[in-house]
């Protein structure tokens, strides 16, 4: 079975609100995590990453939080905009030098105007 | 444009046809991947190539045949497919150095419909 999953398949927010998308993983040996965004008709696009030696990383309007104790990853989007509507995937890489990523099912974010 | 180009964008084929999907990357990456994306399922890894050598075949049926002539090009040859093979086929590339910083760069995919 998959080792990476998401708590909610869909999330609907109002424009301007903050969004939080969650992900649970089961492989404690994973050392690197990535969030991807996939818009309709496009391939997944890298948003932000975090290594296992960190618990928080910030980008432009996005923050990723990593809680290794409970094996939980979250993506926070500040001031969500209609252009943020997409499917968001988390992915993990197991430690050991391989670049193989395991993906979760994805959460569809809908931003209402 | 992500630097990974997939053609065609859409493909409709009969179950007796033979077709090929093409992927090209201009990022200087050494690893390339084929993924299958079906509705409501996680991305399914199909094949991995590192420095032109196949390093992983994720129990993919033989009606899917990959080819990697060089580090920049990846093909997926299709023959006698089934309707359940209809999906979005995504190509991705990565540095191949083992550090994996930045993860994969994906193409836009080929939407395949088998009739």
Contacts between the chains, C-beta under 8 A, distances in Angstrom:
chain1	res1	chain2	res2	distance
A	2	B	42	5.4
A	4	B	42	7.6
A	9	B	40	7.8
A	32	B	100	6.1
A	32	B	103	8.0
A	34	B	103	4.3
A	36	B	103	7.6
A	36	B	106	7.9
A	41	B	108	7.2
A	42	B	108	5.3
A	42	B	109	7.7
A	43	B	2	7.0
A	43	B	4	7.6
A	43	B	6	7.9
A	43	B	90	5.4
A	43	B	92	7.7
A	43	B	106	3.5
A	43	B	107	5.3
A	43	B	108	4.9
A	43	B	109	5.2
A	44	B	43	7.7
A	44	B	90	7.4
A	44	B	104	7.8
A	44	B	106	4.9
A	45	B	2	7.1
A	45	B	106	7.1
A	46	B	102	6.3
A	46	B	103	5.7
A	46	B	104	7.7
A	46	B	105	7.2
A	49	B	101	7.5
A	49	B	102	6.9
A	49	B	103	6.4
A	89	B	42	7.9
A	89	B	43	7.3
A	91	B	103	6.6
A	93	B	100	5.5
A	93	B	103	7.7
A	97	B	98	3.9
A	97	B	99	8.0
A	98	B	98	6.9
A	98	B	100	7.9
A	99	B	31	5.9
A	99	B	94	4.9
A	99	B	95	7.3
A	99	B	96	6.8
A	99	B	97	8.0
A	99	B	98	6.4
A	99	B	99	7.8
A	99	B	100	4.0
A	99	B	104	7.9
A	100	B	45	7.2
A	100	B	48	6.9
A	100	B	56	7.3
A	101	B	100	7.7
A	101	B	103	6.2
A	101	B	104	6.4
A	103	B	42	4.9
A	103	B	43	4.2
A	104	B	42	6.0
A	105	B	40	7.1
A	105	B	41	6.8
A	105	B	42	4.9
A	106	B	42	7.5
